C-alpha cells in the first residue's frame, strides 16, 4: 500500500539558509497535523476555498444592475476613449473625472471594452480581485505559520466577512485596494526572511503605491505596520541596511504611485478633464484635501456634509449599529488570539513578524476609522478584514500548538466565549433569523468551556471541539454574508447584511438607489446617491442626431448623468461632479458649449442633498437657473428636459 506524499513547507526565518530559529513546544502530533497535509489534500482544500469564494462572489451578480452608477459610467467612458480611460473621466468626451485616482476603474473599463457593457462585465473584475485577495492572504498566513490549516482559516474568514462579500460584489475602488494591500503585506513578510530583502521590500512599496492609485491616501494606513515589521523583524539584515532598504521601498512606492499624479499635474488643464472632487481643478488638492486630511478633520471643501453627519466618532464606532454587523464579528477574537500568538510565538521569527504586521495594520486602520471626523461609510471597513482574518488564522494555530499551557487554552476559551456573546448581541439588533443567535450562544459557550480543558482531551476529541468552536464563531458572519450575496446592491452607500436589516437609504442599503439596465416604463433623474434611470422614449430622444453633439445631454451631479449615459452609451456631461458642487463647468463655459452646439439636452434634477448640487450661488445652480430662464421645458416619461440646440450659434 502506498501513501500520499507529504510536504514540509519552507519555514521562513531570519536566517538566509531557512533553518528554524527556535523549537516549538507543545503537542508535536498536533503541530504536525496542523502543519502538514498530504499534497493532494492541501491542493484540494485550497481549490475548494477559492471555488467556494468565487461562487459566493459571483452568485446572482447581475441582479445589482449598474451597482454604483458613478463608477460604472466612468468604466463605460473608459471603454470608449483612451483619454477618458487614463484620466478616469465620467464621460467619453472628458468633461470631469471621478473623485478618485483611476486604477480601480481600469480593469472594469478593459472588461467592458472586451465583453461589451453589462452588469457582469463591470462587476466580475471586483469578484476576481476578491478571490485573488483570499488566495494571497492564504499564502501569507500559511507561510507565516507553516500551516496549511492556518492559511485556509484566514482565507475563509476574509471570504466570509460580510463587508468583504459586499465590496467584492460591488464596483467601488475598495476591492482593488484590499488586493494590493494584502500583496504588500505578503511582500514585506517575505523581505523579513532575509532572502532578497530589497527586491521583496521594493515590491511591497510598489504595491502600496499602486493601492494609492486605487483609493488615494487610505492606502497609506498600512505603512506604519509595514515599516515597523521590517525594522523589528528583519533580523538577518543589519539595522542600518534595514533603514536603507526602507528608503528603497519608499522610492518604489513613489515611482508606482506618483507617476500618474505628476502627469496629471503637468498636463495642460485645458486639454484634460476637470479634476472631480477638487475646487481648483487640482489633483494635489483632491489628494491632500477632499480625499486626504479633510477626511480626518471633516474639512472637506465641496462635500455635502461632514463631522457629525457621518456618524458619531469614538473608540467604539466600529462596534456601533451602523458598522458592527459589517466587520466587527471577530474583532475581539482577533485581538485576543493575536496577542496570544505574539506571546507564544515570540521565539518564532516568522510568527512574530506576521503578528506585528497584522496587529499593527488593524490598530492603525481601526483607530483611523474610529476617530476620523470627515466622510466615513461603513463599507470602508473592508480594509480591516484581512488583518482580522490573519490574526484569527495565526492566533488560533499558535495557541492550539501550545494548548498544553493553561494560559493558551484559557485564551482560546476566552476568544470563543467572547465571540459567542458578541455574535448573540449583533444578531439581536434585528429580528432576522432570531433562532440563530441562541444556537450560536449555546454552542459557542459550551465549546469555550471545552477548550479551557482541551489539554486533557484525546487528540481527536480536541480537534472536534476546536472545529465546533470555529463553526460557532463563523456562523454569524457566514449567515450575513450569504444574505448579502442574495441581496442586490446599488447606489453610492451599500450596506452588508440581510435586506430586512435596513441600511442607508433602504433595505440592504440598496433598493431606493438607482438600478441597472432598464427598458420601457418610467424614468427618474436620480440624485446625489442614486443613479438616474432612463426609458425607451428618453433614450430615443437623447440619441437623436447624437453624432452632431459632443455631449447628448448634461445633468447636475454624476449620478444623475450616469444612468442616461449607461442606457444610451453616449456622453452625458456631469455638471459639478459627484456632489454637484465642483465649479465645472462654469456658467460662462456652459454657455459657450451651448452656443457652439456641443450639448443637445439639459436634464433637470429632482432635487439636491445637504446643500450640494442645488445650493444657492453654486455653479450648478446658476447653470440650472440660466437654462430654465432661457429654454422651454418638456416632460418625457416624468423627466423634465430642455432642448439646448436653439442656443447654438448660427
Backbone torsions as a table, in degrees:
resi	resn	phi	psi	omega
1	UNK	NA	135.3	178.0
2	UNK	-104.6	154.0	178.6
3	UNK	-117.3	155.6	179.2
4	UNK	-67.3	139.7	179.4
5	UNK	-67.2	154.0	174.7
6	UNK	-117.1	158.8	179.8
7	UNK	-126.5	145.4	170.5
8	UNK	-96.9	116.5	179.1
9	UNK	-70.4	144.7	178.6
10	UNK	-59.0	134.5	180.0
11	UNK	-97.5	96.1	179.7
12	UNK	-61.4	131.1	-178.9
13	UNK	-140.4	-178.2	177.5
14	UNK	-77.9	-7.2	-178.6
15	UNK	-96.6	137.7	-178.7
16	UNK	-58.9	-29.4	-177.2
17	UNK	-81.6	-1.3	174.7
18	UNK	79.5	4.2	179.8
19	UNK	-72.2	145.7	-178.7
20	UNK	-64.8	144.9	-178.3
21	UNK	-91.2	-14.0	-177.7
22	UNK	-154.9	149.8	176.1
23	UNK	-82.4	139.6	177.6
24	UNK	-92.1	121.2	174.7
25	UNK	-75.3	173.7	174.6
26	UNK	112.8	-173.7	-177.7
27	UNK	-68.7	108.6	-174.2
28	UNK	-70.2	-33.4	177.0
29	UNK	-62.8	-43.5	179.0
30	UNK	-66.1	-41.7	179.5
31	UNK	-60.9	-43.8	180.0
32	UNK	-64.5	-39.3	-179.7
33	UNK	-64.5	-36.5	-179.6
34	UNK	-78.5	-31.1	-172.7
35	UNK	-85.4	-25.4	-173.5
36	UNK	-128.2	130.2	169.1
37	UNK	-116.6	149.8	166.8
38	UNK	-55.9	143.4	-175.0
39	UNK	-51.8	-49.1	-179.5
40	UNK	-61.2	-36.6	-179.5
41	UNK	-67.2	-44.4	-179.6
42	UNK	-62.8	-44.3	179.8
43	UNK	-64.7	-40.2	179.6
44	UNK	-66.3	-39.4	179.2
45	UNK	-64.9	-43.4	178.2
46	UNK	-65.0	-42.2	178.1
47	UNK	-61.1	-40.6	178.0
48	UNK	-62.5	-41.2	177.7
49	UNK	-61.4	-46.8	-176.0
50	UNK	-72.1	-39.2	177.7
51	UNK	-66.0	-42.9	177.8
52	UNK	-62.8	-40.3	177.5
53	UNK	-63.3	-44.9	179.2
54	UNK	-61.0	-41.5	179.4
55	UNK	-63.5	-41.6	180.0
56	UNK	-64.7	-39.0	-175.9
57	UNK	-82.7	-19.9	-178.5
58	UNK	-102.2	-16.2	-174.8
59	UNK	-60.3	119.4	176.5
60	UNK	60.4	28.5	-172.5
61	UNK	-61.8	-36.8	-176.0
62	UNK	-66.4	-15.5	-179.1
63	UNK	-68.5	-15.3	178.9
64	UNK	-83.7	4.0	176.9
65	UNK	57.3	-129.7	179.8
66	UNK	-83.1	0.6	-178.5
67	UNK	53.6	-114.3	175.7
68	UNK	-87.8	101.5	-176.5
69	UNK	-58.1	-30.1	-179.7
70	UNK	-56.3	-49.0	-180.0
71	UNK	-81.6	-30.5	178.5
72	UNK	-63.5	-41.3	178.4
73	UNK	-62.9	-40.3	178.3
74	UNK	-65.9	-36.2	176.6
75	UNK	-65.2	-42.2	176.7
76	UNK	-61.3	-41.9	179.4
77	UNK	-63.8	-42.1	179.7
78	UNK	-64.3	-30.0	177.3
79	UNK	-72.3	-20.7	-178.5
80	UNK	-94.4	-28.8	-173.2
81	UNK	-140.4	126.1	178.5
82	UNK	-67.2	-30.2	177.0
83	UNK	-68.1	-44.8	175.3
84	UNK	-62.7	-37.0	177.2
85	UNK	-59.0	-50.8	-175.0
86	UNK	-64.3	-44.3	-175.4
87	UNK	-86.2	-14.5	-175.8
88	UNK	75.0	41.8	-176.8
89	UNK	-74.2	152.6	179.1
90	UNK	-74.7	-24.1	179.4
91	UNK	-139.1	159.6	-174.5
92	UNK	-66.1	-22.9	177.2
93	UNK	-81.0	-10.7	171.5
94	UNK	75.9	50.8	178.6
95	UNK	-79.0	-42.2	-175.7
96	UNK	-156.0	152.5	179.2
97	UNK	-91.8	168.7	166.5
98	UNK	-69.3	169.2	-175.8
99	UNK	-91.8	31.9	176.6
100	UNK	-140.0	160.8	166.9
101	UNK	-65.6	154.7	-160.7
102	UNK	-98.4	6.2	-172.9
103	UNK	-55.9	-42.1	-178.2
104	UNK	-65.5	-23.1	178.8
105	UNK	-77.1	-27.6	-170.9
106	UNK	-62.4	-44.8	175.8
107	UNK	-60.6	-37.8	178.6
108	UNK	-64.8	-45.4	-179.1
109	UNK	-63.6	-41.5	178.2
110	UNK	-65.0	-38.6	177.8
111	UNK	-63.4	-42.9	178.0
112	UNK	-63.8	-40.3	179.9
113	UNK	-63.7	-36.7	-177.9
114	UNK	-80.3	-40.6	-169.5
115	UNK	-114.2	-0.3	-177.8
116	UNK	87.3	164.1	-176.0
117	UNK	-80.2	121.7	175.8
118	UNK	-163.1	167.0	175.7
119	UNK	-57.5	-42.9	-176.1
120	UNK	-66.4	-42.6	-178.5
121	UNK	-65.5	-26.3	178.6
122	UNK	-84.0	-38.4	-171.2
123	UNK	-92.9	-27.0	-177.9
124	UNK	-60.0	-39.8	178.5
125	UNK	-54.2	-38.9	179.5
126	UNK	-68.8	-37.8	177.6
127	UNK	-61.9	-41.8	178.6
128	UNK	-67.9	-35.9	175.0
129	UNK	-62.4	-36.6	177.1
130	UNK	-65.3	-43.5	176.9
131	UNK	-61.4	-41.4	178.0
132	UNK	-62.5	-39.4	178.5
133	UNK	-65.2	-40.9	177.8
134	UNK	-62.8	-43.8	179.3
135	UNK	-63.4	-45.2	-179.8
136	UNK	-63.0	-41.0	178.7
137	UNK	-65.8	-41.1	175.5
138	UNK	-55.5	-48.9	-178.3
139	UNK	-63.7	-38.9	-178.8
140	UNK	-64.9	-48.6	-177.6
141	UNK	-71.4	-37.8	176.6
142	UNK	-59.7	-42.9	-179.8
143	UNK	-69.1	-36.4	179.6
144	UNK	-62.6	-42.6	-173.8
145	UNK	-100.5	-15.3	-171.4
146	UNK	71.4	16.1	-174.4
147	UNK	-122.8	119.9	175.2
148	UNK	-64.4	-35.1	179.8
149	UNK	-63.3	-40.1	179.1
150	UNK	-62.9	-42.9	178.3
151	UNK	-63.5	-41.3	179.1
152	UNK	-65.4	-39.8	179.3
153	UNK	-64.9	-46.0	179.3
154	UNK	-61.5	-44.5	178.8
155	UNK	-61.8	-40.4	-179.9
156	UNK	-67.0	-39.9	179.3
157	UNK	-63.0	-43.9	177.1
158	UNK	-62.0	-47.2	-177.4
159	UNK	-60.9	-31.1	-173.9
160	UNK	-102.6	10.2	173.0
161	UNK	-74.6	124.4	-173.4
162	UNK	-53.2	-43.7	-178.4
163	UNK	-69.2	-26.2	175.1
164	UNK	-70.1	-42.5	175.8
165	UNK	-59.4	-42.0	179.3
166	UNK	-60.2	-51.7	-171.3
167	UNK	-79.3	-25.1	175.6
168	UNK	-82.0	-3.4	172.6
169	UNK	-110.9	14.1	-173.1
170	UNK	-131.8	168.5	-174.1
171	UNK	-113.1	31.3	168.5
172	UNK	-78.3	166.4	-177.5
173	UNK	-70.8	-8.5	-170.8
174	UNK	-65.2	-30.4	179.5
175	UNK	-63.4	-48.3	177.2
176	UNK	-62.8	-41.0	178.7
177	UNK	-57.0	-49.0	-177.3
178	UNK	-64.4	-44.6	179.8
179	UNK	-57.3	-48.6	-177.1
180	UNK	-67.7	-37.4	-179.5
181	UNK	-71.7	-36.3	173.9
182	UNK	-63.0	-39.3	175.6
183	UNK	-61.4	-38.1	178.8
184	UNK	-66.0	-36.9	177.3
185	UNK	-65.3	-44.0	177.8
186	UNK	-58.2	-47.3	-177.8
187	UNK	-64.4	-39.8	-180.0
188	UNK	-64.7	-42.8	178.4
189	UNK	-66.4	-35.0	174.0
190	UNK	-63.1	-37.4	179.8
191	UNK	-63.8	-33.7	-179.0
192	UNK	-70.5	-13.8	-178.2
193	UNK	-73.6	-20.5	176.0
194	UNK	100.8	-7.3	178.0
195	UNK	-101.0	118.1	-178.9
196	UNK	51.7	51.4	-174.7
197	UNK	-62.7	-36.6	-177.5
198	UNK	-64.4	-43.2	-179.1
199	UNK	-61.6	-46.9	-177.7
200	UNK	-66.9	-41.4	-179.2
201	UNK	-67.9	-37.6	176.1
202	UNK	-63.4	-39.1	176.7
203	UNK	-62.8	-43.1	178.1
204	UNK	-60.3	-42.7	177.9
205	UNK	-63.9	-41.5	179.7
206	UNK	-63.4	-37.4	179.4
207	UNK	-68.2	-35.4	174.2
208	UNK	-65.0	-40.3	177.0
209	UNK	-60.5	-41.3	176.9
210	UNK	-67.3	-36.5	176.6
211	UNK	-62.2	-33.6	174.3
212	UNK	-60.3	-38.1	178.8
213	UNK	-72.3	-10.4	174.6
214	UNK	-91.0	-44.1	-177.0
215	UNK	-146.9	30.9	168.8
216	UNK	57.5	-137.9	-165.8
217	UNK	-66.2	-16.3	176.8
218	UNK	-59.5	-29.6	179.6
219	UNK	-59.1	-29.4	-173.6
220	UNK	-80.0	-4.4	178.1
221	UNK	-63.8	-22.8	179.9
222	UNK	-85.4	-11.7	-174.0
223	UNK	-59.1	-44.5	178.5
224	UNK	-55.7	-40.9	-180.0
225	UNK	-67.6	-41.8	-179.7
226	UNK	-65.3	-44.6	-179.4
227	UNK	-65.2	-47.0	-179.3
228	UNK	-61.6	-40.8	-179.7
229	UNK	-61.1	-45.7	-178.8
230	UNK	-69.2	-39.5	180.0
231	UNK	-64.0	-40.8	-175.1
232	UNK	-86.2	-29.0	-165.8
233	UNK	-116.1	-4.3	176.9
234	UNK	-84.6	66.9	-170.4
235	UNK	-64.2	-26.0	-177.6
236	UNK	-79.0	-5.2	-176.8
237	UNK	-113.9	128.3	176.4
238	UNK	-56.9	150.7	-174.1
239	UNK	-57.6	-42.8	-178.7
240	UNK	-61.5	-38.3	178.9
241	UNK	-71.3	-32.0	177.6
242	UNK	-61.0	-44.3	178.8
243	UNK	-61.8	-43.0	178.7
244	UNK	-62.6	-42.0	178.9
245	UNK	-62.7	-38.7	178.0
246	UNK	-65.3	-33.8	176.2
247	UNK	-66.8	-37.2	176.0
248	UNK	-63.4	-43.6	179.0
249	UNK	-63.2	-38.2	177.3
250	UNK	-62.4	-41.4	176.7
251	UNK	-62.9	-40.1	178.1
252	UNK	-65.0	-37.8	177.7
253	UNK	-63.4	-44.8	178.6
254	UNK	-63.0	-43.3	-178.3
255	UNK	-63.0	-39.4	-177.1
256	UNK	-76.5	-28.7	-174.0
257	UNK	-107.0	-26.0	-172.0
258	UNK	-91.7	-15.8	-175.3
259	UNK	-61.2	-42.0	-178.7
260	UNK	-67.8	-42.5	179.0
261	UNK	-60.6	-42.4	-179.3
262	UNK	-63.8	-42.6	179.4
263	UNK	-62.3	-45.4	-179.1
264	UNK	-64.4	-41.1	-179.0
265	UNK	-64.7	-34.5	-177.0
266	UNK	-88.8	-18.0	-178.8
267	UNK	-67.4	135.6	178.0
268	UNK	-56.7	127.1	-176.0
269	UNK	-59.8	-29.9	-178.4
270	UNK	-72.5	-12.6	-175.3
271	UNK	-114.7	16.9	177.9
272	UNK	-142.0	166.9	176.8
273	UNK	-65.7	155.1	172.0
274	UNK	-64.1	143.3	-179.5
275	UNK	-80.3	102.2	-178.6
276	UNK	-61.4	142.4	-179.0
277	UNK	91.5	-11.3	176.7
278	UNK	-105.9	157.8	178.7
279	UNK	-100.8	-8.0	-177.2
280	UNK	-125.8	17.9	179.9
281	UNK	59.9	40.9	-174.2
282	UNK	-124.0	125.7	176.9
283	UNK	-68.5	-31.4	178.2
284	UNK	-69.2	-38.2	175.8
285	UNK	-62.8	-43.4	178.9
286	UNK	-61.4	-43.5	-176.4
287	UNK	-66.6	-47.3	-173.3
288	UNK	-91.4	-22.7	-176.0
289	UNK	-100.2	-90.2	-174.2
290	UNK	-55.6	-42.8	-179.9
291	UNK	-104.8	15.7	-177.6
292	UNK	-124.2	-116.1	-175.1
293	UNK	-66.7	-22.9	176.5
294	UNK	-60.5	-30.2	177.7
295	UNK	-67.1	-27.8	179.4
296	UNK	-81.7	-41.4	-173.9
297	UNK	-91.8	-19.7	-174.7
298	UNK	87.8	2.2	-178.6
299	UNK	-94.5	64.9	-179.4
300	UNK	-96.2	97.7	179.2
301	UNK	-61.7	129.9	-179.2
302	UNK	93.5	-6.6	178.4
303	UNK	-76.7	162.9	178.7
304	UNK	-97.5	7.4	-179.9
305	UNK	179.1	-173.2	179.5
306	UNK	164.6	179.6	178.4
307	UNK	56.8	-122.8	-178.1
308	UNK	-62.9	-16.7	-179.8
309	UNK	-68.8	-11.7	-177.4
310	UNK	-115.4	24.9	176.3
311	UNK	99.2	157.3	-177.3
312	UNK	-74.2	130.7	178.1
313	UNK	-82.8	163.1	179.1
314	UNK	144.7	167.4	-175.1
315	UNK	-64.6	-20.9	-178.8
316	UNK	-99.1	11.4	-176.8
317	UNK	-58.5	-39.5	-176.8
318	UNK	-69.1	-14.6	-179.0
319	UNK	-104.4	4.2	-177.2
320	UNK	-75.2	179.7	-173.6
321	UNK	-66.4	-28.8	-177.8
322	UNK	-82.7	-26.3	-170.2
323	UNK	-114.5	-31.8	-170.1
324	UNK	-50.4	-50.0	-176.4
325	UNK	-74.7	-9.6	178.5
326	UNK	-76.8	-42.6	-169.1
327	UNK	-145.8	-14.5	-165.1
328	UNK	-87.4	2.2	-176.2
329	UNK	-51.8	-44.7	-172.2
330	UNK	-113.0	12.0	178.7
331	UNK	-60.6	-47.3	178.6
332	UNK	-60.1	-42.6	179.6
333	UNK	-64.1	-39.8	179.1
334	UNK	-62.8	-38.7	178.5
335	UNK	-66.8	-43.9	-179.1
336	UNK	-66.4	-50.5	-177.6
337	UNK	-68.0	-38.1	178.6
338	UNK	-63.3	-44.1	178.0
339	UNK	-63.3	-40.7	177.8
340	UNK	-63.2	-41.4	178.8
341	UNK	-65.3	-35.0	179.0
342	UNK	-63.6	-36.0	179.5
343	UNK	-78.9	-53.3	-175.0
344	UNK	-74.0	-21.4	178.1
345	UNK	-101.7	17.2	-174.1
346	UNK	-64.6	-24.3	179.1
347	UNK	-91.9	-4.0	178.5
348	UNK	-101.2	111.6	-174.6
349	UNK	-55.5	-46.0	-174.8
350	UNK	-66.0	-44.7	178.6
351	UNK	-64.1	-43.8	-179.5
352	UNK	-59.4	-45.3	179.6
353	UNK	-62.9	-44.3	-178.6
354	UNK	-62.8	-43.8	-177.6
355	UNK	-68.9	-40.2	177.5
356	UNK	-59.1	-43.7	-178.1
357	UNK	-65.1	-51.0	-172.8
358	UNK	-73.1	-36.5	175.1
359	UNK	-66.4	-39.6	177.6
360	UNK	-64.5	-43.9	176.0
361	UNK	-55.0	-51.4	-177.3
362	UNK	-64.8	-39.6	-176.8
363	UNK	-67.0	-49.2	-177.0
364	UNK	-67.1	-46.5	-179.0
365	UNK	-65.4	-43.4	-179.1
366	UNK	-64.7	-42.8	178.7
367	UNK	-66.1	-39.1	178.6
368	UNK	-61.4	-48.0	179.3
369	UNK	-63.6	-34.6	-177.2
370	UNK	-71.2	-34.0	-170.4
371	UNK	-107.4	-12.0	-177.3
372	UNK	-63.4	136.0	-174.8
373	UNK	-96.6	-10.1	-177.7
374	UNK	-90.1	-157.7	-178.5
375	UNK	-56.1	124.7	178.3
376	UNK	-142.4	130.0	175.1
377	UNK	-123.0	147.4	-175.4
378	UNK	-58.6	-31.4	-177.4
379	UNK	-69.6	-14.4	174.9
380	UNK	-56.8	-28.2	-172.9
381	UNK	-68.5	-2.9	173.3
382	UNK	-58.7	-24.5	178.0
383	UNK	-67.9	-17.0	175.9
384	UNK	-84.2	-22.2	-170.9
385	UNK	-59.0	-43.5	179.2
386	UNK	-61.5	-39.6	-179.7
387	UNK	-65.9	-43.0	177.9
388	UNK	-61.1	-47.8	-177.5
389	UNK	-63.5	-42.2	-179.7
390	UNK	-65.4	-42.1	178.7
391	UNK	-63.6	-37.4	176.5
392	UNK	-63.9	-49.2	-177.7
393	UNK	-63.3	-46.8	-179.3
394	UNK	-69.9	-47.8	-175.9
395	UNK	-63.2	-44.9	180.0
396	UNK	-61.6	-40.2	-178.8
397	UNK	-68.4	-47.3	-178.0
398	UNK	-64.8	-44.5	-179.7
399	UNK	-67.9	-34.9	176.9
400	UNK	-63.3	-39.4	178.1
401	UNK	-63.2	-26.8	-178.6
402	UNK	-108.9	27.3	-173.7
403	UNK	-68.6	-11.9	173.4
404	UNK	-67.5	-17.1	177.1
405	UNK	-83.2	135.7	178.0
406	UNK	-62.2	-37.7	-179.4
407	UNK	-65.5	-44.6	-179.1
408	UNK	-62.7	-45.3	-179.9
409	UNK	-66.7	-34.5	178.2
410	UNK	-67.4	-37.9	178.0
411	UNK	-65.8	-42.0	177.0
412	UNK	-63.1	-42.3	179.0
413	UNK	-65.0	-41.0	179.1
414	UNK	-63.5	-41.4	178.8
415	UNK	-63.2	-41.4	179.5
416	UNK	-66.1	-43.5	-178.7
417	UNK	-67.7	-42.8	-179.6
418	UNK	-63.4	-42.6	-178.7
419	UNK	-64.7	-42.2	179.6
420	UNK	-63.1	-42.4	-179.4
421	UNK	-68.2	-42.5	-179.4
422	UNK	-67.8	-40.0	176.7
423	UNK	-62.8	-40.5	176.6
424	UNK	-58.0	-41.3	179.4
425	UNK	-69.0	-42.9	-179.5
426	UNK	-64.3	-45.8	179.6
427	UNK	-66.5	-25.0	179.7
428	UNK	-76.3	-7.3	179.3
429	UNK	-75.7	-11.6	177.0
430	UNK	-133.7	171.6	176.5
431	UNK	-99.2	18.0	-178.9
432	UNK	-79.6	125.0	177.8
433	UNK	45.0	62.4	-174.2
434	UNK	-61.7	-24.7	-179.6
435	UNK	-65.6	-28.8	-173.5
436	UNK	-62.9	-39.0	-175.9
437	UNK	-64.1	-34.3	-179.5
438	UNK	-73.8	-38.0	176.7
439	UNK	-62.6	-46.2	-179.9
440	UNK	-61.7	-43.6	-178.4
441	UNK	-62.0	-47.4	-177.3
442	UNK	-66.2	-51.5	-178.5
443	UNK	-63.5	-40.6	-178.9
444	UNK	-63.8	-44.1	-178.6
445	UNK	-71.1	-37.7	177.8
446	UNK	-64.3	-45.4	179.7
447	UNK	-69.3	-29.1	175.9
448	UNK	-62.8	-43.9	177.0
449	UNK	-62.4	-40.4	179.8
450	UNK	-66.7	-38.9	179.1
451	UNK	-63.7	-30.4	-179.9
452	UNK	-64.0	-30.0	179.7
453	UNK	-113.8	20.9	-174.5
454	UNK	-64.0	-23.5	-179.4
455	UNK	-66.2	-17.5	179.6
456	UNK	-95.5	0.5	-175.0
457	UNK	-96.4	154.0	170.0
458	UNK	-60.1	153.7	-174.2
459	UNK	-55.6	-48.3	-176.2
460	UNK	-65.2	-36.6	178.0
461	UNK	-66.8	-41.7	178.0
462	UNK	-61.3	-41.3	177.9
463	UNK	-62.8	-40.8	178.6
464	UNK	-63.8	-39.8	178.1
465	UNK	-64.3	-45.6	179.5
466	UNK	-60.9	-42.1	179.3
467	UNK	-62.9	-42.0	178.9
468	UNK	-64.1	-38.6	178.8
469	UNK	-64.5	-40.9	178.5
470	UNK	-65.8	-41.4	178.6
471	UNK	-61.2	-43.4	179.1
472	UNK	-64.1	-40.8	-178.6
473	UNK	-66.0	-34.9	-176.4
474	UNK	-91.5	-6.6	-175.2
475	UNK	-62.3	-44.7	-178.8
476	UNK	-63.6	-57.7	179.5
477	UNK	-61.9	-32.7	178.5
478	UNK	-65.3	-43.9	178.6
479	UNK	-61.3	-43.1	179.0
480	UNK	-69.3	-32.1	178.1
481	UNK	-68.1	-43.4	177.9
482	UNK	-63.9	-39.6	177.2
483	UNK	-65.9	-36.0	177.4
484	UNK	-63.4	-44.1	179.8
485	UNK	-66.1	-26.3	-178.5
486	UNK	-86.7	-4.0	-176.7
487	UNK	-111.1	123.9	175.0
488	UNK	-63.5	143.7	179.5
489	UNK	-130.9	124.2	177.3
490	UNK	-138.1	167.2	179.8
491	UNK	96.5	-172.2	-172.7
492	UNK	-94.4	-18.7	-176.8
493	UNK	-130.8	78.0	179.7
494	UNK	-75.5	161.9	-179.3
495	UNK	-138.1	137.3	-179.5
496	UNK	-80.4	160.7	175.7
497	UNK	112.0	178.2	-180.0
498	UNK	-64.4	149.6	-179.7
499	UNK	-58.6	-33.0	-176.4
500	UNK	-72.0	-13.3	-178.6
501	UNK	-79.6	-14.4	178.3
502	UNK	78.4	176.8	-179.0
503	UNK	-178.6	-170.9	-178.5
504	UNK	-68.6	112.3	174.3
505	UNK	92.9	-11.8	179.0
506	UNK	161.6	175.4	-179.6
507	UNK	-55.1	131.7	179.8
508	UNK	66.2	10.8	-177.1
509	UNK	70.6	19.5	-170.3
510	UNK	-126.6	-56.5	-158.9
511	UNK	-53.3	-31.4	-178.7
512	UNK	-84.8	-2.3	178.1
513	UNK	-82.7	161.2	-177.5
514	UNK	-61.7	158.8	-174.1
515	UNK	-108.9	-153.0	-175.6
516	UNK	-106.1	-142.8	-176.8
517	UNK	-60.8	135.9	178.6
518	UNK	-130.7	150.5	174.3
519	UNK	-136.5	133.8	176.5
520	UNK	69.0	-171.6	176.2
521	UNK	67.7	-160.0	-177.5
522	UNK	-83.9	179.3	178.6
523	UNK	-140.8	163.8	173.2
524	UNK	-147.2	155.7	-173.1
525	UNK	-83.1	0.0	179.5
526	UNK	69.0	-157.8	-178.1
527	UNK	-172.4	-158.8	-177.1
528	UNK	-63.0	-45.1	-173.1
529	UNK	-105.8	-13.8	-178.3
530	UNK	-117.9	134.2	180.0
531	UNK	-70.2	152.1	176.5
532	UNK	-71.9	158.4	172.8
533	UNK	-123.1	140.6	-177.0
534	UNK	-105.2	-172.8	178.3
535	UNK	-146.8	168.4	179.8
536	UNK	-58.6	-44.3	-178.2
537	UNK	-65.1	-40.7	-179.4
538	UNK	-70.7	-38.6	176.9
539	UNK	-59.6	-44.5	-179.1
540	UNK	-63.5	-39.4	179.3
541	UNK	-64.0	-45.4	-177.9
542	UNK	-68.3	-33.3	-178.2
543	UNK	-79.0	-10.2	-177.8
544	UNK	-61.8	119.3	178.2
545	UNK	54.8	35.9	-173.1
546	UNK	-61.4	-33.6	-176.4
547	UNK	-65.7	-14.2	-179.5
548	UNK	-85.1	-5.2	-174.3
549	UNK	-125.9	150.0	173.4
550	UNK	-72.5	-44.5	175.5
551	UNK	-122.2	129.4	178.8
552	UNK	-72.1	-21.6	179.5
553	UNK	-160.5	168.2	172.2
554	UNK	-135.3	144.8	178.4
555	UNK	-145.7	152.0	-179.4
556	UNK	-79.5	121.2	178.2
557	UNK	93.1	140.2	-176.0
558	UNK	-64.6	-40.0	-179.6
559	UNK	-69.0	-33.6	176.9
560	UNK	-65.2	-36.3	179.7
561	UNK	-78.1	-30.3	-167.9
562	UNK	-62.1	-46.2	-175.7
563	UNK	-60.9	-40.3	179.1
564	UNK	-68.4	-38.0	178.8
565	UNK	-66.3	-41.9	179.9
566	UNK	-68.5	-32.7	179.9
567	UNK	-71.7	-38.0	-175.3
568	UNK	-100.2	-18.0	-173.4
569	UNK	58.4	34.2	178.1
570	UNK	-124.3	150.4	-175.0
571	UNK	-64.3	130.4	173.6
572	UNK	-125.0	123.7	-177.9
573	UNK	-72.8	129.8	176.3
574	UNK	-96.5	98.1	-178.3
575	UNK	-70.9	124.5	177.1
576	UNK	82.7	2.4	177.9
577	UNK	68.9	-156.0	-172.5
578	UNK	-58.6	-51.2	-177.5
579	UNK	-82.2	-9.5	-173.2
580	UNK	74.0	8.0	-174.2
581	UNK	-108.7	-3.0	176.6
582	UNK	-75.3	139.6	-178.9
583	UNK	-77.4	56.8	-179.1
584	UNK	-141.7	122.3	-9.3
585	UNK	-78.5	166.8	171.3
586	UNK	-72.6	166.3	178.3
587	UNK	-59.6	-41.4	-179.7
588	UNK	-64.4	-41.3	178.0
589	UNK	-64.1	-43.6	179.5
590	UNK	-61.7	-42.2	178.2
591	UNK	-61.9	-37.4	176.6
592	UNK	-66.0	-42.2	177.8
593	UNK	-58.2	-44.4	-179.3
594	UNK	-65.9	-44.7	-179.6
595	UNK	-62.9	-32.2	179.6
596	UNK	-86.6	3.3	177.4
597	UNK	71.4	32.5	-176.6
598	UNK	-95.3	-17.1	-179.8
599	UNK	-123.9	128.0	-177.5
600	UNK	-87.4	-51.6	-172.6
601	UNK	-124.5	149.5	168.3
602	UNK	-114.3	127.2	-178.7
603	UNK	-104.8	120.1	-175.7
604	UNK	-72.0	147.5	179.5
605	UNK	-85.0	152.1	176.3
606	UNK	-81.4	-11.6	-178.3
607	UNK	150.5	167.2	-177.0
608	UNK	-104.6	-166.9	-177.7
609	UNK	-148.6	117.6	172.4
610	UNK	62.5	19.8	178.4
611	UNK	88.1	14.6	-179.2
612	UNK	-83.5	-88.0	-172.5
613	UNK	-58.4	-37.9	-172.9
614	UNK	-109.0	19.1	179.7
615	UNK	-62.1	137.9	-179.7
616	UNK	-58.8	130.9	178.5
617	UNK	88.5	-6.3	178.4
618	UNK	-75.4	158.0	179.9
619	UNK	-59.0	-45.2	-178.5
620	UNK	-63.8	-38.1	177.5
621	UNK	-65.2	-40.5	178.5
622	UNK	-62.6	-40.6	179.7
623	UNK	-65.1	-46.4	-179.8
624	UNK	-60.6	-39.9	178.9
625	UNK	-66.3	-43.0	179.6
626	UNK	-62.8	-41.2	178.5
627	UNK	-64.0	-47.0	-178.4
628	UNK	-62.7	-31.8	-178.7
629	UNK	-79.9	-18.4	-171.2
630	UNK	-121.2	-6.3	-177.8
631	UNK	-135.3	155.2	-178.1
632	UNK	-87.7	138.9	-179.3
633	UNK	-91.7	150.2	169.8
634	UNK	-140.9	157.0	-176.9
635	UNK	-114.1	128.6	178.2
636	UNK	-124.8	113.8	-179.3
637	UNK	49.2	42.9	175.6
638	UNK	85.4	0.1	-179.9
639	UNK	-109.9	131.4	179.9
640	UNK	-86.8	127.6	-179.8
641	UNK	-131.4	155.5	178.4
642	UNK	-125.5	130.0	176.7
643	UNK	-82.9	112.2	-177.6
644	UNK	-91.5	-2.0	-175.1
645	UNK	-63.6	-25.8	179.8
646	UNK	-68.5	-17.5	-179.4
647	UNK	-88.6	0.7	-179.2
648	UNK	-70.0	147.0	177.7
649	UNK	-64.7	139.7	179.9
650	UNK	-85.9	NA	NA
